[in-house]
Structure formats: structure tokens, C-alpha cells
Amino acid sequence: MENLIKDKIEKLIDANPVMVFMKGTKLMPQCGFSNNVVQILNSLGVEFSTFDVLSDYDVREGIKEYSDWPTIPQVYLKGEFLGGSDILIEMYNSGTLIEKIEIALAS
């Protein structure tokens, strides 16, 4: 991955406590998996930022390499990669997601 792309990704992750790389935006998700993540975070009342990977092919491919995770959306919490839609659904249903977010944002 080019350093410019890696730097762009790291700046987005570092600047936003909850960062979602997704297809579309939080106001207009462009796929069901991205919509799942937006709905989960909205239901928890969590402030989050998004980056539309459809607007930047290099970031779209680079984020997969950066996280070593092949799918989008990807969610980061205070710099830590949490996972994608399926993992967030699992964490949400078990109650561990809100707990993890509250702890991370309190520190």
C-alpha cells in the first residue's frame, strides 16, 4: 500500500474516536451491511464518522490491506479495528459492543 493512502487512513482513524469505512454515508448507506452498522451505532446513540469508500478506490482497497480484513464496512474504535457488520451484530446482541464503546470513549 502506498504511504499516502496509509497516511490518509491513519489520519481518519486517529481523528475520529468511532470511524466507519463504508459504502455510502451514514445518511445514505449504499449497501445492506453498511446500513446494519449505521443502524446499530445510531440505536446506541454513538457519535461516529464515516468515509465513503465508493468515493476513493485507493482507500477502498487500502483499508482492506490496512486491517487485513477483506470486507467493508470496517469499524474502528479509538484506533482499534473492531470488525465488520457481522461482528458488530454479534457484539450488539451480546451487549459487549456498548460496553466496549463506553469504556473506550470514557478513557
N, CA, C and O atoms as CSV, one atom per row, in Angstrom:
chain,resi,resn,atom,element,x,y,z
A,1,MET,N,N,0.857,-1.177,0.000
A,1,MET,CA,C,0.000,0.000,0.000
A,1,MET,C,C,0.902,1.238,0.000
A,1,MET,O,O,1.924,1.287,0.683
A,2,GLU,N,N,0.493,2.221,-0.779
A,2,GLU,CA,C,1.238,3.471,-0.838
A,2,GLU,C,C,1.174,4.193,0.502
A,2,GLU,O,O,0.168,4.133,1.209
A,3,ASN,N,N,2.273,4.880,0.842
A,3,ASN,CA,C,2.315,5.624,2.101
A,3,ASN,C,C,1.245,6.703,2.159
A,3,ASN,O,O,0.697,6.963,3.230
A,4,LEU,N,N,0.931,7.343,1.022
A,4,LEU,CA,C,-0.096,8.389,1.005
A,4,LEU,C,C,-1.448,7.835,1.436
A,4,LEU,O,O,-2.170,8.468,2.207
A,5,ILE,N,N,-1.782,6.662,0.940
A,5,ILE,CA,C,-3.062,6.032,1.280
A,5,ILE,C,C,-3.054,5.604,2.746
A,5,ILE,O,O,-4.016,5.837,3.478
A,6,LYS,N,N,-1.960,4.977,3.163
A,6,LYS,CA,C,-1.849,4.550,4.563
A,6,LYS,C,C,-1.970,5.758,5.493
A,6,LYS,O,O,-2.673,5.695,6.501
A,7,ASP,N,N,-1.293,6.850,5.164
A,7,ASP,CA,C,-1.358,8.066,5.977
A,7,ASP,C,C,-2.784,8.618,6.032
A,7,ASP,O,O,-3.249,9.044,7.089
A,8,LYS,N,N,-3.468,8.609,4.898
A,8,LYS,CA,C,-4.851,9.106,4.847
A,8,LYS,C,C,-5.749,8.272,5.753
A,8,LYS,O,O,-6.551,8.818,6.511
A,9,ILE,N,N,-5.616,6.960,5.677
A,9,ILE,CA,C,-6.410,6.045,6.509
A,9,ILE,C,C,-6.102,6.276,7.989
A,9,ILE,O,O,-7.016,6.383,8.807
A,10,GLU,N,N,-4.816,6.354,8.328
A,10,GLU,CA,C,-4.429,6.549,9.731
A,10,GLU,C,C,-4.928,7.885,10.276
A,10,GLU,O,O,-5.348,7.962,11.430
A,11,LYS,N,N,-4.886,8.929,9.464
A,11,LYS,CA,C,-5.374,10.239,9.906
A,11,LYS,C,C,-6.873,10.183,10.200
A,11,LYS,O,O,-7.332,10.752,11.190
A,12,LEU,N,N,-7.633,9.502,9.345
A,12,LEU,CA,C,-9.074,9.365,9.579
A,12,LEU,C,C,-9.357,8.592,10.865
A,12,LEU,O,O,-10.218,8.974,11.656
A,13,ILE,N,N,-8.626,7.509,11.058
A,13,ILE,CA,C,-8.824,6.676,12.253
A,13,ILE,C,C,-8.416,7.436,13.511
A,13,ILE,O,O,-9.113,7.383,14.525
A,14,ASP,N,N,-7.292,8.139,13.449
A,14,ASP,CA,C,-6.791,8.876,14.621
A,14,ASP,C,C,-7.672,10.069,14.980
A,14,ASP,O,O,-7.799,10.419,16.153
A,15,ALA,N,N,-8.282,10.695,13.972
A,15,ALA,CA,C,-9.065,11.917,14.197
A,15,ALA,C,C,-10.485,11.645,14.681
A,15,ALA,O,O,-11.166,12.558,15.146
A,16,ASN,N,N,-10.937,10.395,14.576
A,16,ASN,CA,C,-12.331,10.073,14.887
A,16,ASN,C,C,-12.397,8.890,15.849
A,16,ASN,O,O,-11.978,7.786,15.503
A,17,PRO,N,N,-12.927,9.117,17.068
A,17,PRO,CA,C,-12.994,8.021,18.043
A,17,PRO,C,C,-13.733,6.789,17.526
A,17,PRO,O,O,-13.327,5.660,17.802
A,18,VAL,N,N,-14.812,7.001,16.780
A,18,VAL,CA,C,-15.515,5.879,16.140
A,18,VAL,C,C,-15.538,6.191,14.644
A,18,VAL,O,O,-16.196,7.135,14.206
A,19,MET,N,N,-14.819,5.395,13.878
A,19,MET,CA,C,-14.666,5.625,12.438
A,19,MET,C,C,-15.162,4.411,11.678
A,19,MET,O,O,-14.780,3.278,11.970
A,20,VAL,N,N,-16.027,4.665,10.690
A,20,VAL,CA,C,-16.590,3.587,9.880
A,20,VAL,C,C,-16.219,3.825,8.418
A,20,VAL,O,O,-16.566,4.853,7.838
A,21,PHE,N,N,-15.517,2.873,7.838
A,21,PHE,CA,C,-15.255,2.870,6.400
A,21,PHE,C,C,-16.369,2.039,5.792
A,21,PHE,O,O,-16.499,0.850,6.084
A,22,MET,N,N,-17.173,2.669,4.943
A,22,MET,CA,C,-18.388,2.011,4.470
A,22,MET,C,C,-18.713,2.415,3.041
A,22,MET,O,O,-18.093,3.318,2.479
A,23,LYS,N,N,-19.674,1.745,2.475
A,23,LYS,CA,C,-20.198,2.115,1.159
A,23,LYS,C,C,-21.348,3.086,1.384
A,23,LYS,O,O,-22.394,2.722,1.920
A,24,GLY,N,N,-21.133,4.331,0.963
A,24,GLY,CA,C,-22.119,5.372,1.187
A,24,GLY,C,C,-21.774,6.177,2.429
A,24,GLY,O,O,-20.638,6.161,2.903
A,25,THR,N,N,-22.767,6.877,2.945
A,25,THR,CA,C,-22.584,7.708,4.139
A,25,THR,C,C,-23.586,7.277,5.201
A,25,THR,O,O,-24.475,6.469,4.935
A,26,LYS,N,N,-23.438,7.818,6.402
A,26,LYS,CA,C,-24.378,7.427,7.451
A,26,LYS,C,C,-25.785,7.910,7.147
A,26,LYS,O,O,-26.755,7.338,7.644
A,27,LEU,N,N,-25.912,8.957,6.337
A,27,LEU,CA,C,-27.238,9.427,5.943
A,27,LEU,C,C,-27.793,8.651,4.754
A,27,LEU,O,O,-29.006,8.599,4.549
A,28,MET,N,N,-26.900,8.049,3.972
A,28,MET,CA,C,-27.345,7.285,2.814
A,28,MET,C,C,-26.417,6.091,2.557
A,28,MET,O,O,-25.611,6.111,1.626
A,29,PRO,N,N,-26.540,5.047,3.395
A,29,PRO,CA,C,-25.739,3.838,3.167
A,29,PRO,C,C,-26.056,3.234,1.802
A,29,PRO,O,O,-27.203,3.252,1.356
A,30,GLN,N,N,-25.033,2.703,1.148
A,30,GLN,CA,C,-25.203,2.155,-0.192
A,30,GLN,C,C,-25.165,0.636,-0.249
A,30,GLN,O,O,-25.129,0.058,-1.335
A,31,CYS,N,N,-25.173,-0.015,0.907
A,31,CYS,CA,C,-25.307,-1.474,0.933
A,31,CYS,C,C,-25.905,-1.889,2.268
A,31,CYS,O,O,-25.842,-1.145,3.246
A,32,GLY,N,N,-26.471,-3.055,2.300
A,32,GLY,CA,C,-27.151,-3.548,3.495
A,32,GLY,C,C,-26.223,-3.711,4.686
A,32,GLY,O,O,-26.615,-3.429,5.819
A,33,PHE,N,N,-25.003,-4.160,4.446
A,33,PHE,CA,C,-24.062,-4.366,5.542
A,33,PHE,C,C,-23.672,-3.032,6.177
A,33,PHE,O,O,-23.593,-2.909,7.399
A,34,SER,N,N,-23.428,-2.033,5.319
A,34,SER,CA,C,-23.113,-0.690,5.831
A,34,SER,C,C,-24.310,-0.133,6.592
A,34,SER,O,O,-24.145,0.492,7.640
A,35,ASN,N,N,-25.501,-0.355,6.075
A,35,ASN,CA,C,-26.715,0.106,6.759
A,35,ASN,C,C,-26.862,-0.556,8.128
A,35,ASN,O,O,-27.272,0.101,9.085
A,36,ASN,N,N,-26.538,-1.838,8.237
A,36,ASN,CA,C,-26.604,-2.536,9.527
A,36,ASN,C,C,-25.742,-1.836,10.566
A,36,ASN,O,O,-26.176,-1.610,11.695
A,37,VAL,N,N,-24.514,-1.492,10.176
A,37,VAL,CA,C,-23.585,-0.842,11.099
A,37,VAL,C,C,-24.123,0.526,11.513
A,37,VAL,O,O,-24.092,0.873,12.694
A,38,VAL,N,N,-24.611,1.297,10.556
A,38,VAL,CA,C,-25.165,2.624,10.848
A,38,VAL,C,C,-26.339,2.499,11.814
A,38,VAL,O,O,-26.430,3.263,12.775
A,39,GLN,N,N,-27.233,1.553,11.574
A,39,GLN,CA,C,-28.408,1.382,12.433
A,39,GLN,C,C,-28.007,0.975,13.853
A,39,GLN,O,O,-28.592,1.452,14.825
A,40,ILE,N,N,-27.021,0.104,13.970
A,40,ILE,CA,C,-26.552,-0.322,15.296
A,40,ILE,C,C,-25.981,0.868,16.057
A,40,ILE,O,O,-26.351,1.112,17.206
A,41,LEU,N,N,-25.083,1.606,15.420
A,41,LEU,CA,C,-24.449,2.741,16.107
A,41,LEU,C,C,-25.476,3.824,16.438
A,41,LEU,O,O,-25.423,4.420,17.514
A,42,ASN,N,N,-26.401,4.079,15.525
A,42,ASN,CA,C,-27.459,5.062,15.796
A,42,ASN,C,C,-28.330,4.622,16.968
A,42,ASN,O,O,-28.692,5.442,17.812
A,43,SER,N,N,-28.670,3.339,17.029
A,43,SER,CA,C,-29.539,2.845,18.105
A,43,SER,C,C,-28.859,2.959,19.468
A,43,SER,O,O,-29.528,3.071,20.495
A,44,LEU,N,N,-27.522,2.929,19.470
A,44,LEU,CA,C,-26.773,3.066,20.721
A,44,LEU,C,C,-26.507,4.528,21.072
A,44,LEU,O,O,-25.993,4.830,22.149
A,45,GLY,N,N,-26.861,5.437,20.153
A,45,GLY,CA,C,-26.642,6.856,20.387
A,45,GLY,C,C,-25.178,7.256,20.307
A,45,GLY,O,O,-24.755,8.230,20.930
A,46,VAL,N,N,-24.413,6.500,19.539
A,46,VAL,CA,C,-22.972,6.738,19.437
A,46,VAL,C,C,-22.684,7.741,18.316
A,46,VAL,O,O,-23.195,7.613,17.204
A,47,GLU,N,N,-21.856,8.738,18.633
A,47,GLU,CA,C,-21.370,9.659,17.604
A,47,GLU,C,C,-20.305,8.921,16.799
A,47,GLU,O,O,-19.409,8.302,17.373
A,48,PHE,N,N,-20.400,8.986,15.474
A,48,PHE,CA,C,-19.397,8.319,14.653
A,48,PHE,C,C,-19.220,9.057,13.342
A,48,PHE,O,O,-20.103,9.784,12.887
A,49,SER,N,N,-18.050,8.851,12.746
A,49,SER,CA,C,-17.736,9.438,11.453
A,49,SER,C,C,-17.655,8.328,10.426
A,49,SER,O,O,-17.386,7.173,10.755
A,50,THR,N,N,-17.895,8.699,9.168
A,50,THR,CA,C,-17.835,7.705,8.103
A,50,THR,C,C,-16.956,8.203,6.966
A,50,THR,O,O,-16.759,9.405,6.783
A,51,PHE,N,N,-16.443,7.256,6.219
A,51,PHE,CA,C,-15.750,7.553,4.973
A,51,PHE,C,C,-16.367,6.662,3.908
A,51,PHE,O,O,-16.435,5.443,4.066
A,52,ASP,N,N,-16.816,7.279,2.823
A,52,ASP,CA,C,-17.442,6.546,1.719
A,52,ASP,C,C,-16.353,5.979,0.814
A,52,ASP,O,O,-15.729,6.709,0.043
A,53,VAL,N,N,-16.134,4.673,0.915
A,53,VAL,CA,C,-15.078,4.038,0.117
A,53,VAL,C,C,-15.419,4.021,-1.373
A,53,VAL,O,O,-14.541,3.812,-2.210
A,54,LEU,N,N,-16.688,4.240,-1.703
A,54,LEU,CA,C,-17.063,4.305,-3.121
A,54,LEU,C,C,-16.527,5.576,-3.779
A,54,LEU,O,O,-16.453,5.667,-5.005
A,55,SER,N,N,-16.158,6.548,-2.957
A,55,SER,CA,C,-15.647,7.817,-3.486
A,55,SER,C,C,-14.138,7.790,-3.709
A,55,SER,O,O,-13.589,8.719,-4.302
A,56,ASP,N,N,-13.458,6.743,-3.246
A,56,ASP,CA,C,-11.995,6.691,-3.352
A,56,ASP,C,C,-11.539,5.238,-3.449
A,56,ASP,O,O,-11.455,4.527,-2.448
A,57,TYR,N,N,-11.249,4.818,-4.671
A,57,TYR,CA,C,-10.863,3.424,-4.918
A,57,TYR,C,C,-9.624,3.031,-4.117
A,57,TYR,O,O,-9.553,1.922,-3.588
A,58,ASP,N,N,-8.649,3.937,-4.026
A,58,ASP,CA,C,-7.411,3.618,-3.316
A,58,ASP,C,C,-7.665,3.347,-1.831
A,58,ASP,O,O,-7.082,2.426,-1.258
A,59,VAL,N,N,-8.523,4.139,-1.218
A,59,VAL,CA,C,-8.871,3.896,0.189
A,59,VAL,C,C,-9.693,2.612,0.302
A,59,VAL,O,O,-9.522,1.840,1.246
A,60,ARG,N,N,-10.577,2.392,-0.656
A,60,ARG,CA,C,-11.414,1.179,-0.638
A,60,ARG,C,C,-10.549,-0.075,-0.611
A,60,ARG,O,O,-10.818,-1.002,0.153
A,61,GLU,N,N,-9.526,-0.105,-1.431
A,61,GLU,CA,C,-8.633,-1.262,-1.456
A,61,GLU,C,C,-7.623,-1.213,-0.315
A,61,GLU,O,O,-7.275,-2.243,0.262
A,62,GLY,N,N,-7.154,-0.007,0.006
A,62,GLY,CA,C,-6.135,0.152,1.039
A,62,GLY,C,C,-6.614,-0.233,2.422
A,62,GLY,O,O,-5.845,-0.787,3.207
A,63,ILE,N,N,-7.882,0.053,2.740
A,63,ILE,CA,C,-8.388,-0.262,4.074
A,63,ILE,C,C,-8.426,-1.772,4.299
A,63,ILE,O,O,-8.254,-2.241,5.425
A,64,LYS,N,N,-8.650,-2.525,3.236
A,64,LYS,CA,C,-8.663,-3.988,3.349
A,64,LYS,C,C,-7.270,-4.507,3.716
A,64,LYS,O,O,-7.126,-5.419,4.530
A,65,GLU,N,N,-6.256,-3.909,3.101
A,65,GLU,CA,C,-4.877,-4.292,3.397
A,65,GLU,C,C,-4.469,-3.790,4.782
A,65,GLU,O,O,-3.801,-4.498,5.535
A,66,TYR,N,N,-4.872,-2.581,5.106
A,66,TYR,CA,C,-4.519,-1.958,6.386
A,66,TYR,C,C,-4.990,-2.815,7.563
A,66,TYR,O,O,-4.245,-3.040,8.517
A,67,SER,N,N,-6.215,-3.282,7.485
A,67,SER,CA,C,-6.805,-4.063,8.580
A,67,SER,C,C,-6.587,-5.560,8.429
A,67,SER,O,O,-6.818,-6.328,9.363
A,68,ASP,N,N,-6.142,-5.968,7.246
A,68,ASP,CA,C,-6.055,-7.393,6.908
A,68,ASP,C,C,-7.434,-8.047,7.038
A,68,ASP,O,O,-7.572,-9.168,7.527
A,69,TRP,N,N,-8.455,-7.300,6.578
A,69,TRP,CA,C,-9.842,-7.747,6.619
A,69,TRP,C,C,-10.426,-7.517,5.228
A,69,TRP,O,O,-10.350,-6.399,4.719
A,70,PRO,N,N,-11.006,-8.538,4.597
A,70,PRO,CA,C,-11.365,-8.434,3.182
A,70,PRO,C,C,-12.659,-7.702,2.841
A,70,PRO,O,O,-12.922,-7.432,1.669
A,71,THR,N,N,-13.469,-7.379,3.846
A,71,THR,CA,C,-14.784,-6.823,3.517
A,71,THR,C,C,-14.988,-5.431,4.109
A,71,THR,O,O,-14.266,-4.985,5.000
A,72,ILE,N,N,-15.993,-4.780,3.577
A,72,ILE,CA,C,-16.408,-3.452,4.019
A,72,ILE,C,C,-17.879,-3.584,4.371
A,72,ILE,O,O,-18.601,-4.270,3.647
A,73,PRO,N,N,-18.365,-2.969,5.437
A,73,PRO,CA,C,-17.770,-1.907,6.235
A,73,PRO,C,C,-16.733,-2.414,7.229
A,73,PRO,O,O,-16.657,-3.602,7.545
A,74,GLN,N,N,-15.932,-1.451,7.711
A,74,GLN,CA,C,-14.965,-1.710,8.762
A,74,GLN,C,C,-15.117,-0.628,9.817
A,74,GLN,O,O,-15.208,0.559,9.506
A,75,VAL,N,N,-15.142,-1.061,11.070
A,75,VAL,CA,C,-15.367,-0.136,12.178
A,75,VAL,C,C,-14.130,-0.098,13.079
A,75,VAL,O,O,-13.583,-1.130,13.466
A,76,TYR,N,N,-13.712,1.130,13.398
A,76,TYR,CA,C,-12.579,1.360,14.291
A,76,TYR,C,C,-13.061,2.130,15.512
A,76,TYR,O,O,-13.841,3.076,15.403
A,77,LEU,N,N,-12.582,1.707,16.673
A,77,LEU,CA,C,-12.913,2.363,17.936
A,77,LEU,C,C,-11.607,2.774,18.601
A,77,LEU,O,O,-10.809,1.929,19.008
A,78,LYS,N,N,-11.401,4.086,18.704
A,78,LYS,CA,C,-10.175,4.631,19.305
A,78,LYS,C,C,-8.937,3.960,18.701
A,78,LYS,O,O,-8.014,3.579,19.420
A,79,GLY,N,N,-8.932,3.822,17.377
A,79,GLY,CA,C,-7.780,3.269,16.674
A,79,GLY,C,C,-7.748,1.758,16.552
A,79,GLY,O,O,-6.927,1.211,15.816
A,80,GLU,N,N,-8.631,1.079,17.266
A,80,GLU,CA,C,-8.655,-0.390,17.247
A,80,GLU,C,C,-9.701,-0.884,16.250
A,80,GLU,O,O,-10.845,-0.428,16.261
A,81,PHE,N,N,-9.305,-1.810,15.398
A,81,PHE,CA,C,-10.236,-2.403,14.445
A,81,PHE,C,C,-11.179,-3.345,15.188
A,81,PHE,O,O,-10.740,-4.303,15.825
A,82,LEU,N,N,-12.489,-3.061,15.099
A,82,LEU,CA,C,-13.481,-3.921,15.757
A,82,LEU,C,C,-13.947,-5.038,14.836
A,82,LEU,O,O,-14.083,-6.184,15.263
A,83,GLY,N,N,-14.193,-4.707,13.576
A,83,GLY,CA,C,-14.695,-5.701,12.638
A,83,GLY,C,C,-15.685,-5.079,11.684
A,83,GLY,O,O,-15.752,-3.860,11.528
A,84,GLY,N,N,-16.451,-5.942,11.050
A,84,GLY,CA,C,-17.449,-5.514,10.086
A,84,GLY,C,C,-18.852,-5.733,10.611
A,84,GLY,O,O,-19.079,-5.823,11.818
A,85,SER,N,N,-19.777,-5.815,9.690
A,85,SER,CA,C,-21.192,-5.900,10.018
A,85,SER,C,C,-21.523,-7.110,10.907
A,85,SER,O,O,-22.176,-6.955,11.939
A,86,ASP,N,N,-21.085,-8.286,10.522
A,86,ASP,CA,C,-21.421,-9.499,11.275
A,86,ASP,C,C,-20.896,-9.447,12.708
A,86,ASP,O,O,-21.591,-9.827,13.651
A,87,ILE,N,N,-19.663,-8.971,12.856
A,87,ILE,CA,C,-19.063,-8.892,14.188
A,87,ILE,C,C,-19.802,-7.865,15.039
A,87,ILE,O,O,-20.057,-8.103,16.219
A,88,LEU,N,N,-20.150,-6.711,14.438
A,88,LEU,CA,C,-20.879,-5.698,15.196
A,88,LEU,C,C,-22.256,-6.203,15.619
A,88,LEU,O,O,-22.699,-5.931,16.734
A,89,ILE,N,N,-22.930,-6.931,14.744
A,89,ILE,CA,C,-24.237,-7.505,15.092
A,89,ILE,C,C,-24.086,-8.459,16.282
A,89,ILE,O,O,-24.878,-8.426,17.224
A,90,GLU,N,N,-23.065,-9.301,16.221
A,90,GLU,CA,C,-22.798,-10.256,17.301
A,90,GLU,C,C,-22.531,-9.527,18.622
A,90,GLU,O,O,-23.094,-9.873,19.661
A,91,MET,N,N,-21.659,-8.510,18.565
A,91,MET,CA,C,-21.313,-7.750,19.764
A,91,MET,C,C,-22.527,-6.974,20.297
A,91,MET,O,O,-22.726,-6.876,21.508
A,92,TYR,N,N,-23.317,-6.437,19.397
A,92,TYR,CA,C,-24.524,-5.701,19.782
A,92,TYR,C,C,-25.493,-6.632,20.513
A,92,TYR,O,O,-26.004,-6.300,21.582
A,93,ASN,N,N,-25.734,-7.790,19.922
A,93,ASN,CA,C,-26.683,-8.747,20.506
A,93,ASN,C,C,-26.227,-9.280,21.858
A,93,ASN,O,O,-27.058,-9.582,22.714
A,94,SER,N,N,-24.923,-9.398,22.059
A,94,SER,CA,C,-24.411,-9.919,23.333
A,94,SER,C,C,-24.256,-8.826,24.390
A,94,SER,O,O,-24.052,-9.118,25.568
A,95,GLY,N,N,-24.356,-7.549,23.953
A,95,GLY,CA,C,-24.201,-6.438,24.896
A,95,GLY,C,C,-22.764,-5.968,25.059
A,95,GLY,O,O,-22.505,-4.995,25.767
A,96,THR,N,N,-21.834,-6.648,24.414
A,96,THR,CA,C,-20.426,-6.267,24.581
A,96,THR,C,C,-20.056,-5.017,23.781
A,96,THR,O,O,-19.080,-4.344,24.112
A,97,LEU,N,N,-20.814,-4.699,22.742
A,97,LEU,CA,C,-20.472,-3.538,21.921
A,97,LEU,C,C,-20.621,-2.241,22.701
A,97,LEU,O,O,-19.692,-1.434,22.736
A,98,ILE,N,N,-21.760,-2.029,23.319
A,98,ILE,CA,C,-21.975,-0.781,24.048
A,98,ILE,C,C,-20.988,-0.668,25.214
A,98,ILE,O,O,-20.484,0.415,25.511
A,99,GLU,N,N,-20.727,-1.781,25.856
A,99,GLU,CA,C,-19.768,-1.802,26.965
A,99,GLU,C,C,-18.385,-1.378,26.469
A,99,GLU,O,O,-17.734,-0.531,27.081
A,100,LYS,N,N,-17.952,-1.954,25.388
A,100,LYS,CA,C,-16.632,-1.655,24.816
A,100,LYS,C,C,-16.548,-0.190,24.391
A,100,LYS,O,O,-15.538,0.472,24.631
A,101,ILE,N,N,-17.608,0.316,23.760
A,101,ILE,CA,C,-17.629,1.703,23.306
A,101,ILE,C,C,-17.595,2.656,24.499
A,101,ILE,O,O,-16.829,3.620,24.500
A,102,GLU,N,N,-18.413,2.395,25.506
A,102,GLU,CA,C,-18.439,3.268,26.688
A,102,GLU,C,C,-17.085,3.325,27.387
A,102,GLU,O,O,-16.644,4.398,27.799
A,103,ILE,N,N,-16.442,2.207,27.518
A,103,ILE,CA,C,-15.121,2.152,28.166
A,103,ILE,C,C,-14.094,2.916,27.335
A,103,ILE,O,O,-13.320,3.707,27.874
A,104,ALA,N,N,-14.086,2.679,26.026
A,104,ALA,CA,C,-13.099,3.325,25.145
A,104,ALA,C,C,-13.297,4.839,25.108
A,104,ALA,O,O,-12.322,5.589,25.140
A,105,LEU,N,N,-14.531,5.287,25.041
A,105,LEU,CA,C,-14.789,6.727,24.925
A,105,LEU,C,C,-14.625,7.453,26.261
A,105,LEU,O,O,-14.438,8.669,26.289
A,106,ALA,N,N,-14.693,6.715,27.356
A,106,ALA,CA,C,-14.510,7.326,28.674
A,106,ALA,C,C,-13.032,7.575,28.965
A,106,ALA,O,O,-12.692,8.428,29.785
A,107,SER,N,N,-12.158,6.831,28.294
A,107,SER,CA,C,-10.716,6.960,28.586
A,107,SER,C,C,-10.048,7.993,27.726
A,107,SER,O,O,-8.844,8.216,27.851
